[in-house]
């Protein structure tokens, strides 16, 4: 079965497309493409996010705003046109494609771990019927709602896909580490699959680069190299940057848990420090917190022997070096006093084994298209009636088959996820 996976992330910079073949337990990418967003489209989606915040994610109110509904269609038409152009200029045969796995664009995510007693929801926008009609290919959409409605976090979705990759490559005791806007980790053994959102990763370094240096990101760590890691700044990031609605620190919550940039906040008081030091500490914080999250590996579960890294955050050599230093050399540039014993315990549980840390591409798995392939895998599992979320990962009451099918030529009026606030 050949399926196209499509992902547009929180960075709002591009759409990733991958054509993946699934056959007898083997997963193979056949082709891939990235289509950059125009500045106009990025601004439109940012405006949609603002409308969601202004209307407190009330979908009944948002549905009455012409600008909001038009923005969803504009985004979907961009995806459809980009896909059609890619297929036209490639040797891919449209008739061989079974379906499209379309994640849509996340505008808000309010899972149980953040809602803290309030009603959870998740909001991914997109017009799957329009996409199916414009491309002539059936679309599977809305992968997070079933899990949310079953009491789960709706995220992360990566662990089950990572399990499939580990099985295909005969890997055991392996951690898949995603450093996107948000970081997440999946721990795979022959006996179990675990995973959770770690918290912010690229979010703060990218934000600081835009606001303080006029650049979209810290390419090759060139800006961060001009600063130094500060324990005082590190404490501010750890204590203030990811608090839930009741002020509890998300970073200290035990899994299952998931997060979203919509509620990340820059700590107060950063203006007192050198801008380069703030950026360098934000980069260190990303790696530091990711390594620290290994404290949530259950006592009865073994620590990973291999770490497969993917996501743009690991392209920053400073973050990559910090992560390797913590887990391989077992030293820290700076450490908060309250975490000294925690890191010692993590290292102790590794039983003296120095783990292998490599980009996923080292194992023949494209890290750039991991999330797009994830969408293809989710669509494949939906069509095969296989669950794509598990209680041990998201906290759902039972394994969930995730998605909804939209066939070309039908007339389904759906513009966002079923588990959005106030329903459809």
Buried (B, 14 or more C-beta within 10 A) or exposed (E): BBBBBBBBBBBBBBBBBBBBBBEEEEBEBBBBBBBEBEEEBBEBBEEBBEBBEEBEBBBEBBEEBEEBBEBBBBBBBBBBEBBBEBBEEEEBEEEEBBBBBBBBBBBBBBBBBBBEEEEBBBBBBBBBBBBBBBBEBBBBBBBBBBBBBBBBBBBBBBBBBBBBBBBBBEBBBBBBBBBBBBBBBBBBBEEBBBBBBBBBBBBBBBBBBEEBBEEEBBEEBEBBBBBBBBEEBBBBBBBBBBBBEEEBBBBEBEBBBBBBBBBBEBBEEBEEBBBBBBBBBBBBBBBBBBBBBBBBBEEEBBBBBBBBBBBBBBBBBBBBBBBBBBBBEBEBBBBBEEBEEBBEEBBEBBEEEEBEBEBBBEBEBBBBBBBBBBBBBBBBBBBEEBBBBBBBBBBBEEBBBBBBBBBBEEEBEBBBBBBBBEEE
